[in-house]
Amino acid sequence: MGLHEKTEISAEIMAMLEEVYDPELGINIVDLGLIYGVQCTEGTAKITMTLTTPGCPMHDMLVGGVKRAVAGLPGIRDVQVQVVWEPQWSPEQMSDEAKEWLGYL
């Protein structure tokens, strides 16, 4: 199973993650390119993500937002979020919409 495995539930999880916004930038975490992987096995959703910078003051708020957004999905009993620093986030990971919003395009 690879990055963003293509299952119905992982698609639903990604859709819910689009509702989690970085409050400083006003862009959702999917468009920011912060989500590195989504897996769901036997009711446990495992999300691998990063933040724009180590020591980000929004760490707890964003991780909590991810857990709350995904926990509401039918069949999800547990949400595990792993914050990783490799590969390091860069603006190139953002969607074109996010790049345009932030003036990168």
C-alpha positions, 0 to 999 in steps of 0.5 A: 500500500503506497502513499495515498492508497486509492480506496474509498475510505482514504478518499473520504479521509482526504476530503475531510482533511481538506476541511482542516486549515492552517490558521496562519496561511488560511489554506487547507493542509491538503493544498499546502502539501502537508499530507504525505500518506493516508492509510486505513486498516480495520477502522484505524486511520493512519495519517502521515503529515508534516508541517511547514517548519519544525517547531511550528506553533500550530503543531498541536492545533493542526494534529488535533484538527486532523484527528477531529476531522477524520474521527467523524467518518463512519467506520473509523474507530482510531486516528493516528497522526505521525508528524515527520520531517523527511522529506522536508516540506517546501512550497513546491509541494503546494497545489497550484491554487495554494501557490497562486493564493500565496503569490508563488505563481 
